Each structure stands twice: as structure tokens, then as C-alpha cells.
Amino acid sequence: MNNRRRLTGVVASDKMTKTVVVEITSTYKHPLYKKVVHATNRLKAHDELGAKVGDQVLIVESRPLSKDKRWVVQSILRRKGEDVDAVEIPVLGMTETEPAVAEEPAAEEAEAEEAEPSTPETDTEGEGE
């Protein structure tokens, strides 16, 4: 994966064409007063997936798309009132160079199978001597 920032937030407005306003909430403890502070940040994001108000989305940093848009909706994590499998679209200017996670276990199994037959063959050679 690449080193672009990814944030999770809730869609606050979808009144613009192909643009949504995503509200990011963060909670932290104040360094001096030790009280819990809730901060919200509203970002405009390019939306090709059709996210609606109340949907939880994953946004990723991108090149400037307009005066205020610097983010792109990568996937809709949860629709308002229901769970949805993450829907992925290619993000502008991004390329995937790493193999998918599903391919890695298959490669590990193949390596394990190669290693197992070599062990009994060595034991057999040791018994014959």
C-alpha cells in the first residue's frame, strides 16, 4: 500500500454533485487539564460511490481536486442502518503494487508443502547408511 493518510468518518452532507462532506471525530485527553476533549473536523471529499448522509466512509488523501477538495471516498464501510461489505474503487492517481492479502496464505502453504517432503527424504537417507 502507499503512504497516503486514510481517515474514517460519517457523511454529514451529500447535497453537492460528486462531493460529500465527511465529519471526522477525534477524542483525546487535554495535555494540561487532563479532561477528555471531543474534536470534529469537516472535510470535503470526491465521491464516485454515491454515499448518503449517515454512511460511515473511508477517505484517502489525494491531489487537489478543487478549491476545497483534497480527499477521495475510497470505500463505504457501513450504510446508515445496515452493514455492507466494503466497496472499493480505484482512487485517483493511486496504483497497487503489493499482492493481495488473499494470495499470501497460498504462497505460504506452497512453501510449507515443499519443506515437508524434503524432511522425510533426509530421514530415509540417514537410515540407509
N, CA, C and O atoms as a GROMACS GRO file, in nm:
protein
  516
    1MET      N    1   0.084  -0.117   0.000
    1MET     CA    2   0.000   0.000   0.000
    1MET      C    3   0.088   0.124   0.000
    1MET      O    4   0.209   0.114   0.022
    2ASN      N    5   0.031   0.237  -0.023
    2ASN     CA    6   0.110   0.359  -0.025
    2ASN      C    7   0.097   0.433   0.108
    2ASN      O    8   0.029   0.388   0.199
    3ASN      N    9   0.163   0.546   0.117
    3ASN     CA   10   0.170   0.616   0.245
    3ASN      C   11   0.072   0.732   0.255
    3ASN      O   12   0.097   0.827   0.329
    4ARG      N   13  -0.040   0.728   0.182
    4ARG     CA   14  -0.140   0.833   0.193
    4ARG      C   15  -0.219   0.818   0.321
    4ARG      O   16  -0.243   0.706   0.368
    5ARG      N   17  -0.260   0.931   0.379
    5ARG     CA   18  -0.339   0.927   0.502
    5ARG      C   19  -0.479   0.875   0.471
    5ARG      O   20  -0.536   0.907   0.367
    6ARG      N   21  -0.533   0.795   0.562
    6ARG     CA   22  -0.668   0.743   0.550
    6ARG      C   23  -0.742   0.774   0.679
    6ARG      O   24  -0.691   0.751   0.789
    7LEU      N   25  -0.863   0.827   0.666
    7LEU     CA   26  -0.944   0.863   0.782
    7LEU      C   27  -1.082   0.802   0.767
    7LEU      O   28  -1.131   0.784   0.656
    8THR      N   29  -1.144   0.771   0.879
    8THR     CA   30  -1.279   0.719   0.880
    8THR      C   31  -1.371   0.824   0.940
    8THR      O   32  -1.340   0.884   1.044
    9GLY      N   33  -1.484   0.847   0.872
    9GLY     CA   34  -1.576   0.947   0.921
    9GLY      C   35  -1.717   0.918   0.874
    9GLY      O   36  -1.743   0.818   0.808
   10VAL      N   37  -1.809   1.007   0.911
   10VAL     CA   38  -1.951   0.992   0.878
   10VAL      C   39  -1.989   1.104   0.782
   10VAL      O   40  -1.950   1.219   0.801
   11VAL      N   41  -2.065   1.069   0.678
   11VAL     CA   42  -2.108   1.168   0.580
   11VAL      C   43  -2.210   1.261   0.646
   11VAL      O   44  -2.312   1.216   0.698
   12ALA      N   45  -2.180   1.391   0.644
   12ALA     CA   46  -2.269   1.491   0.704
   12ALA      C   47  -2.358   1.557   0.600
   12ALA      O   48  -2.468   1.602   0.633
   13SER      N   49  -2.312   1.565   0.475
   13SER     CA   50  -2.390   1.629   0.370
   13SER      C   51  -2.355   1.566   0.236
   13SER      O   52  -2.240   1.534   0.209
   14ASP      N   53  -2.458   1.548   0.151
   14ASP     CA   54  -2.437   1.496   0.017
   14ASP      C   55  -2.512   1.580  -0.087
   14ASP      O   56  -2.552   1.529  -0.191
   15LYS      N   57  -2.529   1.707  -0.060
   15LYS     CA   58  -2.608   1.796  -0.146
   15LYS      C   59  -2.534   1.836  -0.273
   15LYS      O   60  -2.599   1.880  -0.368
   16MET      N   61  -2.403   1.824  -0.277
   16MET     CA   62  -2.327   1.862  -0.396
   16MET      C   63  -2.312   1.743  -0.490
   16MET      O   64  -2.325   1.628  -0.448
   17THR      N   65  -2.284   1.772  -0.617
   17THR     CA   66  -2.265   1.667  -0.717
   17THR      C   67  -2.125   1.607  -0.702
   17THR      O   68  -2.026   1.679  -0.708
   18LYS      N   69  -2.118   1.476  -0.682
   18LYS     CA   70  -1.992   1.401  -0.668
   18LYS      C   71  -1.903   1.453  -0.555
   18LYS      O   72  -1.782   1.435  -0.560
   19THR      N   73  -1.962   1.518  -0.456
   19THR     CA   74  -1.887   1.566  -0.340
   19THR      C   75  -1.969   1.541  -0.215
   19THR      O   76  -2.090   1.565  -0.213
   20VAL      N   77  -1.903   1.493  -0.111
   20VAL     CA   78  -1.968   1.476   0.018
   20VAL      C   79  -1.885   1.547   0.125
   20VAL      O   80  -1.764   1.563   0.111
   21VAL      N   81  -1.952   1.590   0.230
   21VAL     CA   82  -1.884   1.649   0.345
   21VAL      C   83  -1.876   1.539   0.450
   21VAL      O   84  -1.979   1.488   0.494
   22VAL      N   85  -1.754   1.505   0.490
   22VAL     CA   86  -1.731   1.397   0.586
   22VAL      C   87  -1.688   1.458   0.718
   22VAL      O   88  -1.598   1.543   0.722
   23GLU      N   89  -1.753   1.416   0.825
   23GLU     CA   90  -1.723   1.466   0.958
   23GLU      C   91  -1.634   1.363   1.029
   23GLU      O   92  -1.673   1.249   1.051
   24ILE      N   93  -1.514   1.408   1.065
   24ILE     CA   94  -1.416   1.323   1.134
   24ILE      C   95  -1.419   1.363   1.282
   24ILE      O   96  -1.401   1.481   1.314
   25THR      N   97  -1.442   1.267   1.370
   25THR     CA   98  -1.442   1.298   1.513
   25THR      C   99  -1.321   1.233   1.578
   25THR      O  100  -1.287   1.118   1.548
   26SER      N  101  -1.256   1.306   1.666
   26SER     CA  102  -1.143   1.251   1.741
   26SER      C  103  -1.160   1.285   1.887
   26SER      O  104  -1.212   1.391   1.922
   27THR      N  105  -1.116   1.195   1.972
   27THR     CA  106  -1.125   1.213   2.116
   27THR      C  107  -0.984   1.200   2.173
   27THR      O  108  -0.913   1.104   2.144
   28TYR      N  109  -0.945   1.296   2.255
   28TYR     CA  110  -0.813   1.291   2.317
   28TYR      C  111  -0.818   1.357   2.454
   28TYR      O  112  -0.912   1.429   2.487
   29LYS      N  113  -0.718   1.329   2.532
   29LYS     CA  114  -0.708   1.388   2.666
   29LYS      C  115  -0.625   1.516   2.657
   29LYS      O  116  -0.516   1.514   2.600
   30HIS      N  117  -0.674   1.625   2.712
   30HIS     CA  118  -0.604   1.752   2.708
   30HIS      C  119  -0.473   1.740   2.785
   30HIS      O  120  -0.472   1.689   2.897
   31PRO      N  121  -0.362   1.786   2.726
   31PRO     CA  122  -0.231   1.765   2.793
   31PRO      C  123  -0.217   1.836   2.927
   31PRO      O  124  -0.148   1.785   3.015
   32LEU      N  125  -0.279   1.950   2.944
   32LEU     CA  126  -0.264   2.025   3.069
   32LEU      C  127  -0.375   1.994   3.168
   32LEU      O  128  -0.348   1.965   3.285
   33TYR      N  129  -0.499   1.999   3.124
   33TYR     CA  130  -0.612   1.986   3.215
   33TYR      C  131  -0.661   1.842   3.233
   33TYR      O  132  -0.744   1.815   3.319
   34LYS      N  133  -0.609   1.750   3.153
   34LYS     CA  134  -0.639   1.606   3.166
   34LYS      C  135  -0.788   1.574   3.149
   34LYS      O  136  -0.836   1.471   3.197
   35LYS      N  137  -0.861   1.661   3.081
   35LYS     CA  138  -1.002   1.635   3.054
   35LYS      C  139  -1.015   1.580   2.913
   35LYS      O  140  -0.934   1.610   2.826
   36VAL      N  141  -1.118   1.499   2.891
   36VAL     CA  142  -1.140   1.441   2.760
   36VAL      C  143  -1.203   1.548   2.670
   36VAL      O  144  -1.303   1.610   2.705
   37VAL      N  145  -1.142   1.567   2.552
   37VAL     CA  146  -1.188   1.666   2.457
   37VAL      C  147  -1.236   1.594   2.331
   37VAL      O  148  -1.167   1.505   2.281
   38HIS      N  149  -1.354   1.633   2.281
   38HIS     CA  150  -1.408   1.578   2.157
   38HIS      C  151  -1.395   1.684   2.050
   38HIS      O  152  -1.452   1.793   2.061
   39ALA      N  153  -1.318   1.654   1.945
   39ALA     CA  154  -1.297   1.749   1.836
   39ALA      C  155  -1.356   1.692   1.707
   39ALA      O  156  -1.346   1.572   1.682
   40THR      N  157  -1.417   1.778   1.626
   40THR     CA  158  -1.469   1.735   1.496
   40THR      C  159  -1.406   1.818   1.387
   40THR      O  160  -1.375   1.936   1.407
   41ASN      N  161  -1.387   1.756   1.272
   41ASN     CA  162  -1.330   1.823   1.157
   41ASN      C  163  -1.414   1.785   1.036
   41ASN      O  164  -1.444   1.667   1.016
   42ARG      N  165  -1.452   1.882   0.954
   42ARG     CA  166  -1.535   1.856   0.837
   42ARG      C  167  -1.450   1.872   0.712
   42ARG      O  168  -1.390   1.978   0.690
   43LEU      N  169  -1.444   1.766   0.630
   43LEU     CA  170  -1.364   1.767   0.509
   43LEU      C  171  -1.453   1.738   0.389
   43LEU      O  172  -1.547   1.661   0.399
   44LYS      N  173  -1.423   1.801   0.276
   44LYS     CA  174  -1.493   1.771   0.152
   44LYS      C  175  -1.417   1.663   0.078
   44LYS      O  176  -1.294   1.668   0.067
   45ALA      N  177  -1.491   1.563   0.028
   45ALA     CA  178  -1.429   1.450  -0.039
   45ALA      C  179  -1.501   1.420  -0.170
   45ALA      O  180  -1.623   1.434  -0.178
   46HIS      N  181  -1.426   1.380  -0.271
   46HIS     CA  182  -1.482   1.341  -0.400
   46HIS      C  183  -1.548   1.204  -0.383
   46HIS      O  184  -1.490   1.113  -0.324
   47ASP      N  185  -1.670   1.191  -0.434
   47ASP     CA  186  -1.747   1.068  -0.411
   47ASP      C  187  -1.802   1.013  -0.542
   47ASP      O  188  -1.893   1.071  -0.600
   48GLU      N  189  -1.747   0.900  -0.588
   48GLU     CA  190  -1.799   0.829  -0.705
   48GLU      C  191  -1.890   0.715  -0.664
   48GLU      O  192  -1.958   0.658  -0.750
   49LEU      N  193  -1.894   0.679  -0.536
   49LEU     CA  194  -1.970   0.562  -0.490
   49LEU      C  195  -2.115   0.594  -0.457
   49LEU      O  196  -2.197   0.503  -0.448
   50GLY      N  197  -2.148   0.720  -0.438
   50GLY     CA  198  -2.285   0.757  -0.404
   50GLY      C  199  -2.317   0.741  -0.256
   50GLY      O  200  -2.421   0.686  -0.220
   51ALA      N  201  -2.228   0.788  -0.170
   51ALA     CA  202  -2.252   0.781  -0.026
   51ALA      C  203  -2.364   0.877   0.013
   51ALA      O  204  -2.376   0.985  -0.045
   52LYS      N  205  -2.444   0.837   0.110
   52LYS     CA  206  -2.556   0.918   0.158
   52LYS      C  207  -2.528   0.967   0.300
   52LYS      O  208  -2.434   0.920   0.365
   53VAL      N  209  -2.607   1.060   0.348
   53VAL     CA  210  -2.592   1.115   0.482
   53VAL      C  211  -2.606   1.002   0.584
   53VAL      O  212  -2.700   0.924   0.579
   54GLY      N  213  -2.512   0.995   0.677
   54GLY     CA  214  -2.515   0.893   0.782
   54GLY      C  215  -2.427   0.773   0.752
   54GLY      O  216  -2.403   0.693   0.842
   55ASP      N  217  -2.378   0.757   0.629
   55ASP     CA  218  -2.291   0.645   0.595
   55ASP      C  219  -2.153   0.666   0.656
   55ASP      O  220  -2.103   0.778   0.661
   56GLN      N  221  -2.092   0.557   0.701
   56GLN     CA  222  -1.955   0.563   0.751
   56GLN      C  223  -1.863   0.531   0.634
   56GLN      O  224  -1.879   0.427   0.570
   57VAL      N  225  -1.768   0.620   0.605
   57VAL     CA  226  -1.683   0.605   0.487
   57VAL      C  227  -1.536   0.613   0.525
   57VAL      O  228  -1.499   0.669   0.628
   58LEU      N  229  -1.453   0.556   0.437
   58LEU     CA  230  -1.308   0.566   0.449
   58LEU      C  231  -1.262   0.661   0.340
   58LEU      O  232  -1.286   0.636   0.222
   59ILE      N  233  -1.196   0.770   0.379
   59ILE     CA  234  -1.147   0.866   0.280
   59ILE      C  235  -0.995   0.862   0.278
   59ILE      O  236  -0.931   0.834   0.379
   60VAL      N  237  -0.939   0.891   0.162
   60VAL     CA  238  -0.795   0.886   0.144
   60VAL      C  239  -0.748   1.018   0.085
   60VAL      O  240  -0.818   1.079   0.004
   61GLU      N  241  -0.630   1.061   0.126
   61GLU     CA  242  -0.572   1.186   0.081
   61GLU      C  243  -0.542   1.178  -0.069
   61GLU      O  244  -0.500   1.073  -0.118
   62SER      N  245  -0.562   1.288  -0.143
   62SER     CA  246  -0.532   1.287  -0.286
   62SER      C  247  -0.478   1.423  -0.327
   62SER      O  248  -0.462   1.513  -0.244
   63ARG      N  249  -0.452   1.436  -0.455
   63ARG     CA  250  -0.408   1.566  -0.509
   63ARG      C  251  -0.524   1.664  -0.500
   63ARG      O  252  -0.638   1.620  -0.486
   64PRO      N  253  -0.500   1.793  -0.506
   64PRO     CA  254  -0.610   1.889  -0.502
   64PRO      C  255  -0.703   1.870  -0.622
   64PRO      O  256  -0.660   1.875  -0.737
   65LEU      N  257  -0.832   1.849  -0.593
   65LEU     CA  258  -0.930   1.829  -0.699
   65LEU      C  259  -1.009   1.957  -0.726
   65LEU      O  260  -1.061   1.975  -0.836
   66SER      N  261  -1.019   2.045  -0.628
   66SER     CA  262  -1.085   2.174  -0.643
   66SER      C  263  -1.031   2.265  -0.532
   66SER      O  264  -0.932   2.233  -0.467
   67LYS      N  265  -1.098   2.376  -0.512
   67LYS     CA  266  -1.052   2.470  -0.410
   67LYS      C  267  -1.048   2.407  -0.271
   67LYS      O  268  -0.954   2.430  -0.196
   68ASP      N  269  -1.150   2.328  -0.237
   68ASP     CA  270  -1.160   2.270  -0.104
   68ASP      C  271  -1.141   2.119  -0.099
   68ASP      O  272  -1.114   2.065   0.008
   69LYS      N  273  -1.152   2.049  -0.211
   69LYS     CA  274  -1.147   1.902  -0.210
   69LYS      C  275  -1.004   1.852  -0.219
   69LYS      O  276  -0.933   1.876  -0.317
   70ARG      N  277  -0.961   1.780  -0.114
   70ARG     CA  278  -0.828   1.718  -0.110
   70ARG      C  279  -0.837   1.571  -0.072
   70ARG      O  280  -0.735   1.507  -0.048
   71TRP      N  281  -0.958   1.517  -0.067
   71TRP     CA  282  -0.981   1.380  -0.022
   71TRP      C  283  -1.072   1.309  -0.122
   71TRP      O  284  -1.149   1.373  -0.193
   72VAL      N  285  -1.064   1.175  -0.126
   72VAL     CA  286  -1.148   1.092  -0.212
   72VAL      C  287  -1.208   0.982  -0.126
   72VAL      O  288  -1.139   0.923  -0.043
   73VAL      N  289  -1.337   0.953  -0.146
   73VAL     CA  290  -1.401   0.842  -0.075
   73VAL      C  291  -1.349   0.713  -0.135
   73VAL      O  292  -1.371   0.686  -0.254
   74GLN      N  293  -1.279   0.632  -0.054
   74GLN     CA  294  -1.223   0.507  -0.103
   74GLN      C  295  -1.325   0.394  -0.091
   74GLN      O  296  -1.337   0.312  -0.183
   75SER      N  297  -1.397   0.389   0.020
   75SER     CA  298  -1.496   0.282   0.037
   75SER      C  299  -1.602   0.326   0.136
   75SER      O  300  -1.580   0.411   0.222
   76ILE      N  301  -1.719   0.263   0.122
   76ILE     CA  302  -1.827   0.284   0.217
   76ILE      C  303  -1.820   0.169   0.316
   76ILE      O  304  -1.844   0.054   0.279
   77LEU      N  305  -1.788   0.198   0.440
   77LEU     CA  306  -1.771   0.094   0.541
   77LEU      C  307  -1.904   0.043   0.593
   77LEU      O  308  -1.922  -0.077   0.612
   78ARG      N  309  -1.999   0.135   0.616
   78ARG     CA  310  -2.128   0.095   0.670
   78ARG      C  311  -2.234   0.194   0.624
   78ARG      O  312  -2.218   0.315   0.641
   79ARG      N  313  -2.340   0.143   0.565
   79ARG     CA  314  -2.451   0.229   0.526
   79ARG      C  315  -2.534   0.260   0.650
   79ARG      O  316  -2.532   0.184   0.746
   80LYS      N  317  -2.605   0.370   0.648
   80LYS     CA  318  -2.686   0.409   0.763
   80LYS      C  319  -2.793   0.304   0.786
   80LYS      O  320  -2.880   0.282   0.701
   81GLY      N  321  -2.787   0.238   0.901
   81GLY     CA  322  -2.887   0.140   0.939
   81GLY      C  323  -2.859  -0.002   0.894
   81GLY      O  324  -2.938  -0.091   0.927
   82GLU      N  325  -2.751  -0.028   0.819
   82GLU     CA  326  -2.722  -0.165   0.777
   82GLU      C  327  -2.572  -0.181   0.756
   82GLU      O  328  -2.499  -0.084   0.738
   83ASP      N  329  -2.526  -0.308   0.760
   83ASP     CA  330  -2.385  -0.338   0.734
   83ASP      C  331  -2.369  -0.374   0.588
   83ASP      O  332  -2.453  -0.443   0.531
   84VAL      N  333  -2.260  -0.326   0.528
   84VAL     CA  334  -2.232  -0.352   0.388
   84VAL      C  335  -2.088  -0.396   0.376
   84VAL      O  336  -2.001  -0.344   0.446
   85ASP      N  337  -2.060  -0.494   0.287
   85ASP     CA  338  -1.922  -0.529   0.260
   85ASP      C  339  -1.855  -0.407   0.198
   85ASP      O  340  -1.917  -0.333   0.121
   86ALA      N  341  -1.730  -0.386   0.231
   86ALA     CA  342  -1.660  -0.267   0.184
   86ALA      C  343  -1.656  -0.267   0.031
   86ALA      O  344  -1.614  -0.365  -0.030
   87VAL      N  345  -1.699  -0.159  -0.029
   87VAL     CA  346  -1.699  -0.143  -0.174
   87VAL      C  347  -1.578  -0.060  -0.208
   87VAL      O  348  -1.562   0.051  -0.157
   88GLU      N  349  -1.490  -0.113  -0.294
   88GLU     CA  350  -1.366  -0.045  -0.326
   88GLU      C  351  -1.370   0.009  -0.469
   88GLU      O  352  -1.425  -0.056  -0.558
   89ILE      N  353  -1.313   0.127  -0.490
   89ILE     CA  354  -1.293   0.180  -0.624
   89ILE      C  355  -1.150   0.229  -0.632
   89ILE      O  356  -1.091   0.263  -0.530
   90PRO      N  357  -1.094   0.234  -0.751
   90PRO     CA  358  -0.959   0.289  -0.762
   90PRO      C  359  -0.962   0.438  -0.731
   90PRO      O  360  -1.050   0.511  -0.775
   91VAL      N  361  -0.864   0.481  -0.654
   91VAL     CA  362  -0.854   0.621  -0.615
   91VAL      C  363  -0.768   0.693  -0.717
   91VAL      O  364  -0.673   0.636  -0.770
   92LEU      N  365  -0.802   0.817  -0.745
   92LEU     CA  366  -0.730   0.895  -0.846
   92LEU      C  367  -0.581   0.899  -0.818
   92LEU      O  368  -0.540   0.937  -0.709
   93GLY      N  369  -0.501   0.860  -0.917
   93GLY     CA  370  -0.357   0.871  -0.905
   93GLY      C  371  -0.292   0.764  -0.820
   93GLY      O  372  -0.174   0.776  -0.788
   94MET      N  373  -0.364   0.659  -0.782
   94MET     CA  374  -0.307   0.555  -0.697
   94MET      C  375  -0.286   0.429  -0.779
   94MET      O  376  -0.366   0.397  -0.868
   95THR      N  377  -0.180   0.357  -0.749
   95THR     CA  378  -0.155   0.228  -0.813
   95THR      C  379  -0.124   0.126  -0.705
   95THR      O  380  -0.054   0.156  -0.608
   96GLU      N  381  -0.176   0.007  -0.722
   96GLU     CA  382  -0.149  -0.101  -0.628
   96GLU      C  383  -0.030  -0.181  -0.678
   96GLU      O  384  -0.034  -0.233  -0.790
   97THR      N  385   0.075  -0.192  -0.599
   97THR     CA  386   0.192  -0.268  -0.639
   97THR      C  387   0.212  -0.392  -0.553
   97THR      O  388   0.285  -0.483  -0.592
   98GLU      N  389   0.148  -0.396  -0.438
   98GLU     CA  390   0.163  -0.509  -0.349
   98GLU      C  391   0.062  -0.617  -0.383
   98GLU      O  392  -0.048  -0.585  -0.428
   99PRO      N  393   0.095  -0.746  -0.362
   99PRO     CA  394  -0.002  -0.852  -0.387
   99PRO      C  395  -0.116  -0.846  -0.287
   99PRO      O  396  -0.102  -0.794  -0.176
  100ALA      N  397  -0.228  -0.900  -0.327
  100ALA     CA  398  -0.345  -0.902  -0.240
  100ALA      C  399  -0.320  -0.991  -0.119
  100ALA      O  400  -0.236  -1.081  -0.126
  101VAL      N  401  -0.388  -0.968  -0.011
  101VAL     CA  402  -0.369  -1.045   0.112
  101VAL      C  403  -0.411  -1.190   0.092
  101VAL      O  404  -0.352  -1.280   0.152
  102ALA      N  405  -0.511  -1.214   0.008
  102ALA     CA  406  -0.560  -1.350  -0.015
  102ALA      C  407  -0.454  -1.438  -0.081
  102ALA      O  408  -0.457  -1.560  -0.064
  103GLU      N  409  -0.361  -1.379  -0.156
  103GLU     CA  410  -0.260  -1.457  -0.225
  103GLU      C  411  -0.148  -1.502  -0.131
  103GLU      O  412  -0.084  -1.604  -0.157
  104GLU      N  413  -0.123  -1.430  -0.024
  104GLU     CA  414  -0.012  -1.461   0.065
  104GLU      C  415  -0.026  -1.597   0.134
  104GLU      O  416   0.072  -1.672   0.136
  105PRO      N  417  -0.143  -1.633   0.191
  105PRO     CA  418  -0.152  -1.764   0.255
  105PRO      C  419  -0.128  -1.879   0.157
  105PRO      O  420  -0.072  -1.982   0.196
  106ALA      N  421  -0.170  -1.864   0.033
  106ALA     CA  422  -0.149  -1.969  -0.066
  106ALA      C  423   0.000  -1.989  -0.090
  106ALA      O  424   0.046  -2.102  -0.104
  107ALA      N  425   0.076  -1.882  -0.095
  107ALA     CA  426   0.220  -1.891  -0.115
  107ALA      C  427   0.286  -1.957   0.006
  107ALA      O  428   0.380  -2.036  -0.011
  108GLU      N  429   0.240  -1.926   0.127
  108GLU     CA  430   0.296  -1.988   0.246
  108GLU      C  431   0.267  -2.137   0.250
  108GLU      O  432   0.352  -2.215   0.291
  109GLU      N  433   0.147  -2.178   0.207
  109GLU     CA  434   0.113  -2.320   0.204
  109GLU      C  435   0.201  -2.394   0.105
  109GLU      O  436   0.244  -2.506   0.132
  110ALA      N  437   0.227  -2.333  -0.011
  110ALA     CA  438   0.312  -2.397  -0.112
  110ALA      C  439   0.453  -2.416  -0.057
  110ALA      O  440   0.515  -2.519  -0.080
  111GLU      N  441   0.505  -2.315   0.014
  111GLU     CA  442   0.638  -2.327   0.072
  111GLU      C  443   0.640  -2.435   0.180
  111GLU      O  444   0.739  -2.508   0.191
  112ALA      N  445   0.533  -2.446   0.259
  112ALA     CA  446   0.526  -2.547   0.363
  112ALA      C  447   0.522  -2.687   0.302
  112ALA      O  448   0.584  -2.779   0.355
  113GLU      N  449   0.450  -2.703   0.191
  113GLU     CA  450   0.442  -2.834   0.125
  113GLU      C  451   0.577  -2.874   0.068
  113GLU      O  452   0.614  -2.991   0.072
  114GLU      N  453   0.651  -2.777   0.014
  114GLU     CA  454   0.784  -2.806  -0.040
  114GLU      C  455   0.879  -2.848   0.073
  114GLU      O  456   0.964  -2.935   0.053
  115ALA      N  457   0.866  -2.787   0.190
  115ALA     CA  458   0.957  -2.816   0.300
  115ALA      C  459   0.927  -2.952   0.363
  115ALA      O  460   1.020  -3.019   0.407
  116GLU      N  461   0.802  -2.995   0.368
  116GLU     CA  462   0.766  -3.121   0.432
  116GLU      C  463   0.822  -3.245   0.362
  116GLU      O  464   0.877  -3.331   0.430
  117PRO      N  465   0.812  -3.258   0.228
  117PRO     CA  466   0.866  -3.379   0.165
  117PRO      C  467   1.017  -3.389   0.178
  117PRO      O  468   1.069  -3.501   0.181
  118SER      N  469   1.090  -3.280   0.186
  118SER     CA  470   1.234  -3.287   0.195
  118SER      C  471   1.278  -3.347   0.329
  118SER      O  472   1.384  -3.409   0.335
  119THR      N  473   1.202  -3.329   0.435
  119THR     CA  474   1.239  -3.380   0.566
  119THR      C  475   1.234  -3.533   0.571
  119THR      O  476   1.330  -3.593   0.619
  120PRO      N  477   1.126  -3.600   0.525
  120PRO     CA  478   1.126  -3.746   0.529
  120PRO      C  479   1.233  -3.807   0.439
  120PRO      O  480   1.287  -3.913   0.472
  121GLU      N  481   1.266  -3.744   0.325
  121GLU     CA  482   1.370  -3.798   0.237
  121GLU      C  483   1.503  -3.798   0.308
  121GLU      O  484   1.580  -3.893   0.292
  122THR      N  485   1.533  -3.697   0.385
  122THR     CA  486   1.660  -3.692   0.457
  122THR      C  487   1.664  -3.801   0.564
  122THR      O  488   1.768  -3.861   0.587
  123ASP      N  489   1.548  -3.826   0.630
  123ASP     CA  490   1.542  -3.932   0.730
  123ASP      C  491   1.565  -4.067   0.666
  123ASP      O  492   1.632  -4.152   0.724
  124THR      N  493   1.511  -4.090   0.547
  124THR     CA  494   1.526  -4.218   0.478
  124THR      C  495   1.671  -4.240   0.440
  124THR      O  496   1.722  -4.351   0.454
  125GLU      N  497   1.738  -4.137   0.394
  125GLU     CA  498   1.879  -4.149   0.355
  125GLU      C  499   1.964  -4.180   0.477
  125GLU      O  500   2.061  -4.254   0.467
  126GLY      N  501   1.929  -4.123   0.592
  126GLY     CA  502   2.004  -4.146   0.714
  126GLY      C  503   1.991  -4.289   0.762
  126GLY      O  504   2.086  -4.344   0.819
  127GLU      N  505   1.873  -4.353   0.741
  127GLU     CA  506   1.853  -4.490   0.786
  127GLU      C  507   1.927  -4.589   0.698
  127GLU      O  508   1.971  -4.694   0.746
  128GLY      N  509   1.944  -4.558   0.570
  128GLY     CA  510   2.012  -4.649   0.478
  128GLY      C  511   2.160  -4.654   0.502
  128GLY      O  512   2.223  -4.753   0.464
  129GLU      N  513   2.220  -4.556   0.561
  129GLU     CA  514   2.365  -4.553   0.582
  129GLU      C  515   2.402  -4.630   0.700
  129GLU      O  516   2.521  -4.639   0.733
   0.00000   0.00000   0.00000
